[in-house]
Amino acid sequence: MFNKNENMESYTLEQCGSCRKQFKRKFSKGDFVFKIMSKCSSCQGQVVITKIFADTLIP
């Protein structure tokens, strides 16, 4: 259950449109879903933000 006192960390999930490789990183101001990012390091395909979410930090 959600508790206001829990510490949360926001993350951004990026995915390559060509090879479908996924990259998880910390959320940055200005991130939004479907934002076009850089080229994929594996295949040079286009990387797009697919998900923004938060995880609870365990003390």
C-alpha positions in Angstrom: 0.0 0.0 0.0 1.2 3.5 -0.7 2.5 5.5 2.3 3.4 9.2 2.1 6.5 8.6 4.2 8.0 6.1 1.8 11.0 7.3 -0.2 10.5 6.9 -3.9 12.9 7.0 -6.9 11.6 7.8 -10.3 12.9 6.0 -13.4 12.6 6.3 -17.2 12.5 3.2 -19.4 13.7 3.7 -23.0 13.4 1.2 -25.8 14.9 0.9 -29.2 12.4 0.7 -32.0 14.5 -1.6 -34.1 16.1 -4.2 -31.8 13.7 -3.7 -28.9 16.6 -3.4 -26.4 15.5 -1.6 -23.2 17.5 0.9 -21.1 16.5 1.9 -17.5 17.8 5.2 -16.1 16.9 7.7 -13.4 14.2 10.2 -14.4 15.4 13.5 -15.7 13.4 16.8 -15.8 11.8 17.1 -19.2 11.3 13.3 -19.8 7.9 12.3 -21.2 6.5 9.2 -22.8 7.1 8.9 -26.6 10.0 11.4 -26.4 12.6 10.6 -29.1 16.0 10.1 -27.6 19.4 9.2 -29.0 20.5 6.4 -31.2 20.7 2.8 -29.9 24.2 1.8 -28.9 23.7 -1.7 -30.4 22.0 -1.2 -33.7 21.8 2.6 -34.2 18.0 2.5 -34.2 15.8 5.2 -32.7 15.4 5.1 -28.9 12.1 6.3 -27.4 10.8 6.7 -23.8 8.2 4.1 -23.3 7.5 4.2 -19.5 8.1 6.5 -16.5 7.6 4.9 -13.1 8.7 5.0 -9.4 10.1 2.3 -7.1 10.0 2.4 -3.4 13.5 2.6 -1.7 14.0 0.1 1.0 15.6 1.6 4.1 
